[in-house]
Amino acid sequence: MTETDPQDLADRYIAQWMVTDAAERRAAIERLWAKDGTHVLQPPVEIRETAAGLGFDRSALQARGVDAFEIRVARSHEQFVKEAGLTFRAAGDAVRLHDMVKFSWETVSGTGEVVGGGLEILILDEHDRIKADYMFPGA
């Protein structure tokens, strides 16, 4: 196993969400992700409440594999970066424990105001590529 610097990984992870060019975004994703990696998102409260009202005791949104994650990143970029003018940045607190990297991130408005953020937990494979990503917006 290699020992990728956790803050460097966090910075590259966050950067992939802001890449405008589709080919560059795909290349960034392929450098970071295991081919069968899984991205699991804790949905916003309103989605969790709706799911609970329908009898689901747990709700999570999931994308599996590089192709699915590429779609997820592209749609997020379109909605939050391109349309809303937001950017994202790693908070500078990345830590690594064996094959896990944990860090916080911030959502920043065009005026530089922090308007949101969350917590990320990445599980890495033997090549330090992401095999599981657990995203907690608002955490």
Secondary structure, DSSP 8 states (H G I E B T S, - for coil): -----HHHHHHHHHHHTT--SHHHHHHHHHHHEEEEEEEEE---HHHHHHHHHTT-S---EEEESHHHHHHHHHHHIIIIIIIT--EEEE-S--EEETTEEEEEEEEE-TTS-EEEEEEEEEEE-TTS-EEEEEEEET-
